[in-house]
Amino acid sequence: MEELDLGKEKISKLLKKFAIPCMISLLVNALYNIVDQIFIGWGVNYLGNGATNVVFPITVICLAFALMFGDGTSAFLSLKLGENKKKEAEKGVANGIIISIIVSILLCTTTLIFLPQLINLFGCTDNLREYALNYGYIIAMGIPFVMIGTTLNSIIRADGNPKYSSISMITGAVLNIILDPIFIFIFD
């Protein structure tokens, strides 16, 4: 990995190395939802799209926690590496990952237990209920994977390898585009 002195390197070089991969990651993240909505609209119907919108706040809440843990850990990591305190940086990263794992399991469990009440809170109608419950349970089972992955992506970016973080996001998006039609059209 190329070493950059963040305090002395040219801003243009730093922007290319860190900002561009971050923007690509954000764009790819937005594409996840767009692609899902397209395939669900074609393969399920408008009720499927409505159900995903009812469940979407759960995803947003989980992503907010994951970004809080990832970005907070990243800031701590950057500060400690800047102070040349590698052991403290390692402890901070371990704590960030552990808290992400614990909270993701708690959110997964809470969502699985209270999903019917949550979708009512988010405005689910009787027509959408079956679709929202089915989709919500699938989303709930994926919460730990999404949260831990998002947390790790932030940490990887802060560790000086934003390209690797972007590649992992793009890989997930490509798999999503491939697996969406398989699971929606073939496995119903």
Backbone as JSON, one array per atom type, in Angstrom:
{
  "sequence": "MEELDLGKEKISKLLKKFAIPCMISLLVNALYNIVDQIFIGWGVNYLGNGATNVVFPITVICLAFALMFGDGTSAFLSLKLGENKKKEAEKGVANGIIISIIVSILLCTTTLIFLPQLINLFGCTDNLREYALNYGYIIAMGIPFVMIGTTLNSIIRADGNPKYSSISMITGAVLNIILDPIFIFIFD",
  "N": [[0.84, -1.18, 0.0], [0.51, 2.19, -0.8], [2.16, 4.72, 0.94], [0.97, 7.67, 2.33], [1.6, 10.92, 3.41], [-0.56, 12.46, 5.22], [-0.56, 14.99, 6.28], [1.18, 16.45, 4.75], [0.96, 15.91, 2.06], [-0.17, 16.74, -1.3], [-3.29, 18.36, -1.7], [-4.89, 17.76, -3.94], [-4.01, 15.2, -4.69], [-4.69, 13.74, -2.42], [-7.47, 14.07, -2.47], [-8.12, 12.66, -4.81], [-7.35, 10.1, -4.02], [-8.94, 9.56, -1.74], [-11.55, 10.88, -1.78], [-12.82, 10.37, -4.28], [-13.13, 7.45, -4.45], [-14.85, 7.24, -2.23], [-17.11, 8.71, -3.02], [-17.93, 7.12, -5.15], [-18.62, 4.81, -3.75], [-20.83, 5.77, -2.26], [-22.61, 6.34, -4.35], [-22.96, 3.78, -5.44], [-24.16, 2.56, -3.25], [-26.63, 3.89, -3.22], [-27.63, 2.89, -5.57], [-28.26, 0.27, -4.96], [-30.85, 0.3, -3.76], [-32.38, 1.37, -5.85], [-32.12, -0.53, -7.92], [-33.2, -2.78, -6.61], [-35.88, -1.9, -6.3], [-36.71, -1.73, -8.97], [-36.56, -4.43, -9.9], [-38.29, -5.66, -8.05], [-40.69, -4.33, -8.63], [-41.14, -5.26, -11.28], [-41.17, -8.06, -10.85], [-42.76, -8.7, -8.62], [-44.96, -6.78, -7.86], [-46.74, -3.65, -7.63], [-47.48, -3.69, -4.96], [-45.42, -5.06, -3.75], [-43.38, -3.17, -4.06], [-44.47, -1.19, -2.44], [-44.38, -2.49, 0.04], [-41.62, -2.73, 0.46], [-41.0, -0.09, 0.85], [-42.33, 0.43, 3.23], [-40.83, -1.08, 5.01], [-38.37, 0.07, 4.76], [-37.51, 2.15, 6.65], [-36.38, 0.63, 8.75], [-34.04, -0.35, 7.63], [-32.71, 2.09, 7.2], [-32.36, 3.02, 9.82], [-30.65, 1.04, 10.85], [-28.43, 1.37, 9.14], [-27.72, 3.94, 9.92], [-26.8, 3.54, 12.55], [-24.65, 1.8, 11.95], [-23.0, 3.46, 10.38], [-22.46, 5.41, 12.28], [-20.92, 3.93, 14.13], [-18.85, 3.04, 12.45], [-17.79, 5.46, 11.28], [-17.18, 6.88, 13.6], [-15.29, 5.17, 14.78], [-13.41, 5.29, 12.76], [-12.6, 7.97, 12.86], [-11.41, 8.0, 15.4], [-9.39, 6.11, 14.96], [-7.86, 7.44, 12.99], [-7.0, 9.68, 14.45], [-5.46, 8.47, 16.5], [-3.52, 7.08, 15.02], [-2.3, 9.27, 13.87], [-1.16, 10.36, 16.13], [0.73, 8.52, 16.55], [0.1, 6.26, 18.08], [-0.3, 3.28, 17.95], [-1.21, 0.94, 19.3], [-3.35, 1.87, 20.87], [-4.99, 2.68, 18.8], [-5.56, 0.21, 17.62], [-7.03, -0.99, 19.71], [-9.23, 0.72, 19.77], [-10.36, 0.24, 17.23], [-11.03, -2.46, 17.51], [-12.95, -2.24, 19.57], [-14.89, -0.69, 18.23], [-15.72, -2.48, 16.24], [-16.69, -4.6, 17.79], [-18.82, -3.36, 19.21], [-20.45, -2.79, 17.05], [-21.13, -5.36, 16.21], [-22.54, -6.31, 18.48], [-24.71, -4.44, 18.72], [-25.88, -4.81, 16.21], [-26.83, -7.42, 16.37], [-28.66, -7.12, 18.45], [-30.47, -5.29, 17.24], [-31.34, -6.87, 15.1], [-32.6, -9.0, 16.48], [-34.58, -7.58, 17.91], [-36.04, -6.51, 15.78], [-36.98, -8.86, 14.56], [-38.65, -9.83, 16.58], [-40.51, -7.73, 17.02], [-41.53, -7.0, 14.53], [-44.22, -6.98, 13.32], [-45.46, -4.91, 14.82], [-43.73, -2.82, 14.28], [-44.01, -2.39, 11.49], [-46.64, -1.52, 11.46], [-46.33, 0.87, 12.85], [-44.85, 2.24, 10.94], [-46.73, 2.75, 9.03], [-48.06, 0.71, 7.59], [-50.42, -0.8, 5.44], [-53.38, -2.9, 5.25], [-53.38, -4.24, 2.8], [-50.66, -4.34, 2.18], [-49.51, -5.75, 4.23], [-48.83, -8.63, 4.33], [-46.81, -8.8, 2.38], [-44.98, -6.95, 3.42], [-44.3, -8.1, 5.88], [-43.09, -10.53, 5.06], [-40.89, -9.54, 3.54], [-39.72, -7.93, 5.48], [-38.84, -9.76, 7.45], [-36.8, -11.04, 6.06], [-35.06, -8.9, 5.63], [-34.47, -8.3, 8.3], [-32.96, -10.55, 9.08], [-30.67, -10.06, 7.68], [-29.53, -7.86, 8.87], [-27.24, -7.93, 10.76], [-25.12, -8.57, 8.97], [-25.12, -6.47, 7.1], [-24.72, -4.23, 8.77], [-22.25, -4.77, 10.06], [-20.58, -5.02, 7.84], [-20.79, -2.41, 6.73], [-19.73, -0.88, 8.81], [-17.11, -1.9, 8.85], [-16.27, -1.12, 6.27], [-16.03, 1.68, 6.52], [-13.94, 1.8, 8.36], [-11.89, 0.56, 6.94], [-11.53, 2.42, 4.89], [-10.52, 4.57, 6.39], [-8.18, 3.48, 7.24], [-6.53, 3.82, 5.18], [-7.05, 2.7, 2.72], [-9.06, 3.31, 0.56], [-9.8, 2.41, -1.97], [-10.05, -0.39, -1.78], [-12.24, -0.56, -0.1], [-14.19, 0.58, -1.75], [-14.19, -1.28, -3.84], [-15.2, -3.54, -2.53], [-17.79, -2.65, -2.0], [-18.77, -2.27, -4.61], [-18.62, -4.87, -5.58], [-20.57, -6.09, -3.99], [-22.82, -4.71, -4.98], [-22.9, -5.56, -7.65], [-23.32, -8.31, -7.26], [-25.85, -8.09, -6.1], [-27.35, -7.14, -8.28], [-27.19, -9.37, -9.92], [-28.27, -11.43, -8.31], [-30.83, -10.5, -7.56], [-32.79, -10.82, -9.78], [-32.68, -13.61, -9.93], [-33.58, -14.55, -7.39], [-36.07, -13.31, -7.27], [-37.51, -13.87, -9.7], [-36.98, -16.6, -10.31], [-36.87, -18.11, -7.85], [-39.09, -17.08, -6.7]],
  "CA": [[0.0, 0.0, 0.0], [1.25, 3.45, -0.89], [2.1, 5.54, 2.15], [0.76, 9.09, 2.11], [1.67, 11.77, 4.6], [-1.78, 13.25, 5.1], [-0.3, 16.36, 6.7], [2.09, 17.14, 3.83], [0.67, 15.57, 0.67], [-1.0, 17.69, -2.03], [-4.73, 18.16, -1.52], [-5.45, 17.12, -5.13], [-3.68, 13.77, -4.63], [-5.5, 13.17, -1.34], [-8.86, 14.01, -2.93], [-8.23, 11.54, -5.74], [-7.19, 8.83, -3.31], [-9.97, 9.32, -0.73], [-12.89, 11.38, -2.07], [-13.44, 9.71, -5.43], [-13.68, 6.14, -4.06], [-15.96, 7.43, -1.28], [-18.28, 9.11, -3.8], [-18.37, 5.93, -5.89], [-19.29, 3.95, -2.77], [-22.14, 6.35, -1.96], [-23.44, 6.14, -5.53], [-23.28, 2.34, -5.5], [-25.11, 2.29, -2.16], [-27.93, 4.37, -3.66], [-28.08, 2.01, -6.65], [-28.86, -0.93, -4.36], [-32.29, 0.5, -3.59], [-33.01, 1.59, -7.15], [-32.17, -1.83, -8.61], [-34.18, -3.6, -5.9], [-37.23, -1.43, -6.61], [-37.02, -2.09, -10.36], [-36.83, -5.87, -10.0], [-39.5, -5.97, -7.27], [-41.82, -3.84, -9.42], [-41.37, -6.18, -12.4], [-41.37, -9.44, -10.45], [-43.79, -8.88, -7.6], [-45.94, -5.81, -8.34], [-46.68, -2.4, -6.89], [-47.59, -3.98, -3.53], [-44.06, -5.38, -3.32], [-42.68, -1.89, -3.9], [-45.01, -0.53, -1.24], [-43.88, -3.2, 1.22], [-40.21, -2.37, 0.7], [-40.98, 1.28, 1.39], [-42.76, 0.36, 4.63], [-39.74, -1.68, 5.78], [-37.16, 0.85, 4.55], [-36.98, 2.82, 7.84], [-35.55, -0.29, 9.52], [-32.74, -0.32, 6.97], [-32.09, 3.39, 7.44], [-31.94, 3.06, 11.23], [-29.48, 0.16, 10.98], [-27.31, 2.02, 8.48], [-27.3, 5.08, 10.74], [-25.95, 3.01, 13.62], [-23.41, 1.28, 11.37], [-22.15, 4.59, 10.02], [-21.99, 6.03, 13.52], [-19.82, 3.12, 14.67], [-17.74, 3.04, 11.49], [-17.17, 6.78, 11.16], [-16.59, 7.21, 14.9], [-14.08, 4.37, 14.9], [-12.46, 5.82, 11.78], [-12.03, 9.22, 13.39], [-10.52, 7.62, 16.49], [-8.25, 5.46, 14.33], [-7.03, 8.47, 12.36], [-6.36, 10.48, 15.5], [-4.43, 7.69, 17.2], [-2.41, 6.84, 14.1], [-1.61, 10.55, 13.76], [-0.38, 10.53, 17.36], [1.66, 7.39, 16.59], [-0.33, 5.37, 19.16], [-0.88, 2.17, 17.21], [-1.93, 0.01, 20.2], [-4.64, 2.49, 21.19], [-5.78, 2.63, 17.57], [-6.04, -1.17, 17.49], [-8.09, -1.2, 20.7], [-10.4, 1.47, 19.32], [-10.96, -0.48, 16.1], [-11.66, -3.67, 18.08], [-14.16, -1.81, 20.28], [-15.89, -0.28, 17.23], [-16.26, -3.68, 15.59], [-17.47, -5.35, 18.79], [-20.1, -2.67, 19.47], [-21.26, -2.97, 15.85], [-21.66, -6.73, 16.25], [-23.54, -6.41, 19.56], [-25.91, -3.66, 18.38], [-26.54, -5.41, 15.05], [-27.58, -8.59, 16.85], [-29.81, -6.59, 19.2], [-31.45, -4.75, 16.29], [-31.89, -8.02, 14.38], [-33.52, -9.7, 17.38], [-35.71, -6.69, 18.17], [-36.85, -6.43, 14.56], [-37.67, -10.14, 14.38], [-39.71, -9.96, 17.59], [-41.51, -6.67, 16.96], [-41.77, -6.57, 13.15], [-45.61, -6.57, 13.05], [-45.72, -3.61, 15.43], [-42.92, -1.82, 13.58], [-44.59, -2.02, 10.2], [-47.81, -0.7, 11.76], [-45.81, 2.2, 13.19], [-44.38, 2.87, 9.7], [-47.87, 3.05, 8.17], [-48.42, -0.42, 6.73], [-51.85, -1.03, 5.24], [-53.74, -4.32, 5.21], [-52.96, -4.78, 1.5], [-49.2, -4.51, 2.16], [-49.04, -6.46, 5.43], [-48.17, -9.92, 4.05], [-45.56, -8.52, 1.66], [-44.06, -6.25, 4.32], [-43.8, -9.07, 6.86], [-42.14, -11.43, 4.38], [-39.69, -8.77, 3.21], [-39.13, -7.46, 6.74], [-38.1, -10.84, 8.11], [-35.56, -11.24, 5.3], [-34.2, -7.76, 5.94], [-34.01, -8.44, 9.69], [-31.91, -11.56, 9.14], [-29.45, -9.51, 7.08], [-29.05, -6.69, 9.61], [-25.85, -8.03, 11.23], [-24.17, -8.57, 7.85], [-25.07, -5.12, 6.53], [-24.14, -3.3, 9.73], [-20.82, -5.06, 10.27], [-19.91, -4.67, 6.59], [-20.74, -0.96, 6.61], [-18.77, -0.43, 9.81], [-15.77, -2.27, 8.38], [-15.91, -0.3, 5.12], [-15.56, 2.98, 7.01], [-12.63, 1.6, 9.0], [-10.93, 0.27, 5.87], [-11.24, 3.71, 4.24], [-9.68, 5.37, 7.29], [-6.89, 2.81, 7.36], [-5.73, 4.24, 4.05], [-7.3, 1.9, 1.52], [-10.43, 3.56, 0.11], [-10.11, 1.62, -3.17], [-10.51, -1.71, -1.34], [-13.59, -0.34, 0.41], [-15.07, 0.78, -2.91], [-14.28, -2.56, -4.56], [-16.11, -4.42, -1.8], [-19.15, -2.14, -2.21], [-19.14, -2.52, -6.0], [-18.84, -6.31, -5.66], [-21.89, -6.33, -3.41], [-23.85, -4.19, -5.88], [-22.96, -6.45, -8.81], [-24.01, -9.51, -6.79], [-27.25, -7.72, -5.91], [-27.97, -7.08, -9.6], [-27.27, -10.74, -10.42], [-29.12, -12.27, -7.47], [-32.22, -10.01, -7.53], [-33.71, -11.54, -10.69], [-32.69, -15.05, -9.62], [-34.45, -14.8, -6.25], [-37.44, -12.81, -7.49], [-38.19, -14.55, -10.82], [-36.82, -18.06, -10.29], [-37.26, -18.68, -6.55], [-40.31, -16.39, -6.31]],
  "C": [[0.88, 1.24, 0.0], [1.06, 4.26, 0.38], [1.93, 7.01, 1.76], [0.89, 9.81, 3.43], [0.51, 12.75, 4.5], [-1.58, 14.71, 5.49], [0.52, 17.15, 5.69], [1.77, 16.91, 2.36], [-0.22, 16.62, 0.03], [-2.47, 17.33, -1.84], [-5.32, 17.42, -2.72], [-5.19, 15.61, -5.12], [-4.52, 13.08, -3.55], [-6.96, 13.05, -1.76], [-9.07, 12.85, -3.89], [-8.22, 10.21, -5.0], [-8.37, 8.53, -2.39], [-11.38, 9.73, -1.16], [-13.56, 10.63, -3.21], [-13.94, 8.31, -5.08], [-14.87, 6.25, -3.09], [-17.23, 7.82, -2.03], [-18.83, 7.93, -4.6], [-19.13, 5.0, -4.95], [-20.69, 4.47, -2.45], [-23.11, 6.15, -3.13], [-23.88, 4.68, -5.65], [-24.31, 1.99, -4.44], [-26.51, 2.74, -2.55], [-28.5, 3.45, -4.74], [-28.7, 0.71, -6.13], [-30.38, -0.8, -4.32], [-33.01, 0.66, -4.92], [-33.19, 0.26, -7.88], [-33.21, -2.74, -7.95], [-35.61, -3.2, -6.28], [-37.65, -1.81, -8.03], [-37.4, -3.56, -10.45], [-38.09, -6.26, -9.2], [-40.75, -5.51, -8.01], [-42.17, -4.78, -10.57], [-41.8, -7.56, -11.92], [-42.47, -9.67, -9.44], [-45.01, -8.06, -8.03], [-45.82, -4.56, -7.47], [-46.82, -2.62, -5.38], [-46.23, -4.37, -2.96], [-43.23, -4.13, -3.13], [-43.17, -1.15, -2.66], [-44.48, -1.16, 0.03], [-42.43, -2.84, 1.51], [-40.1, -0.97, 1.26], [-41.42, 1.32, 2.85], [-41.61, -0.14, 5.51], [-38.46, -0.83, 5.74], [-36.65, 1.6, 5.79], [-36.11, 1.92, 8.72], [-34.13, -0.29, 8.96], [-32.0, 0.98, 7.27], [-31.58, 3.5, 8.88], [-30.67, 2.22, 11.43], [-28.25, 0.77, 10.32], [-26.81, 3.22, 9.28], [-26.41, 4.62, 11.89], [-24.61, 2.52, 13.08], [-22.46, 2.4, 10.98], [-21.63, 5.33, 11.25], [-20.81, 5.25, 14.08], [-18.61, 3.17, 13.74], [-17.03, 4.38, 11.4], [-16.54, 7.23, 12.48], [-15.29, 6.46, 15.12], [-13.0, 4.89, 13.95], [-11.8, 7.1, 12.27], [-11.04, 8.91, 14.51], [-9.24, 6.99, 15.94], [-7.3, 6.5, 13.73], [-6.3, 9.32, 13.39], [-5.22, 9.72, 16.16], [-3.25, 7.36, 16.29], [-1.61, 8.13, 13.9], [-0.74, 10.85, 14.96], [0.67, 9.43, 17.52], [1.38, 6.44, 17.75], [-1.07, 4.19, 18.55], [-1.68, 1.23, 18.09], [-3.3, 0.57, 20.57], [-5.56, 2.47, 19.98], [-6.37, 1.24, 17.38], [-7.17, -1.46, 18.47], [-9.38, -0.49, 20.28], [-11.13, 0.78, 18.18], [-11.68, -1.73, 16.61], [-12.96, -3.31, 18.79], [-15.26, -1.41, 19.3], [-16.54, -1.48, 16.56], [-17.14, -4.46, 16.56], [-18.82, -4.69, 19.05], [-21.02, -2.79, 18.26], [-21.89, -4.36, 15.83], [-22.78, -6.84, 17.29], [-24.83, -5.69, 19.18], [-26.63, -4.28, 17.18], [-27.35, -6.64, 15.45], [-28.81, -8.16, 17.64], [-30.88, -6.04, 18.26], [-32.11, -5.86, 15.48], [-32.95, -8.72, 15.24], [-34.77, -8.87, 17.64], [-36.64, -6.61, 16.97], [-37.63, -7.73, 14.34], [-38.84, -10.29, 15.35], [-40.85, -8.98, 17.35], [-41.85, -6.22, 15.54], [-43.23, -6.2, 12.88], [-45.94, -5.19, 13.63], [-44.94, -2.5, 14.7], [-43.54, -1.42, 12.25], [-45.89, -1.24, 10.38], [-47.4, 0.73, 12.07], [-45.39, 2.96, 11.93], [-45.48, 3.05, 8.67], [-48.29, 1.94, 7.22], [-49.94, -0.54, 6.64], [-52.11, -2.53, 5.2], [-53.29, -4.98, 3.9], [-51.46, -5.11, 1.47], [-48.68, -5.45, 3.24], [-48.28, -7.76, 5.12], [-46.82, -9.7, 3.36], [-44.53, -7.89, 2.6], [-43.49, -7.19, 5.37], [-42.77, -10.0, 6.23], [-40.82, -10.73, 4.1], [-38.96, -8.34, 4.49], [-38.33, -8.53, 7.46], [-36.78, -11.14, 7.38], [-34.57, -10.12, 5.61], [-33.63, -7.9, 7.36], [-32.88, -9.45, 9.81], [-30.58, -11.04, 8.56], [-28.84, -8.34, 7.83], [-27.61, -6.84, 10.09], [-24.82, -7.94, 10.1], [-24.0, -7.16, 7.27], [-24.37, -4.16, 7.49], [-22.64, -3.53, 9.92], [-20.04, -4.7, 9.0], [-19.75, -3.17, 6.4], [-19.74, -0.37, 7.59], [-17.34, -0.69, 9.34], [-15.34, -1.44, 7.17], [-15.4, 1.08, 5.54], [-14.16, 2.85, 7.61], [-11.55, 1.35, 7.94], [-10.55, 1.56, 5.14], [-10.28, 4.52, 5.09], [-8.3, 4.77, 7.44], [-6.0, 3.1, 6.15], [-5.95, 3.45, 2.79], [-8.72, 2.09, 1.02], [-10.79, 2.78, -1.14], [-10.66, 0.25, -2.78], [-11.95, -1.62, -0.83], [-14.58, -0.2, -0.74], [-15.26, -0.52, -3.68], [-15.25, -3.51, -3.85], [-17.56, -3.97, -1.97], [-19.64, -2.46, -3.62], [-19.42, -4.01, -6.2], [-20.21, -6.67, -5.11], [-23.01, -5.87, -4.33], [-24.01, -5.09, -7.1], [-23.67, -7.76, -8.42], [-25.5, -9.26, -6.6], [-27.98, -7.71, -7.26], [-28.14, -8.48, -10.18], [-28.3, -11.56, -9.63], [-30.57, -11.8, -7.4], [-33.12, -10.77, -8.49], [-33.78, -13.04, -10.41], [-33.68, -15.34, -8.48], [-35.88, -14.34, -6.49], [-38.15, -13.63, -8.56], [-38.12, -16.06, -10.75], [-37.32, -18.67, -8.98], [-38.49, -18.01, -5.96], [-40.16, -15.71, -4.96]]
}
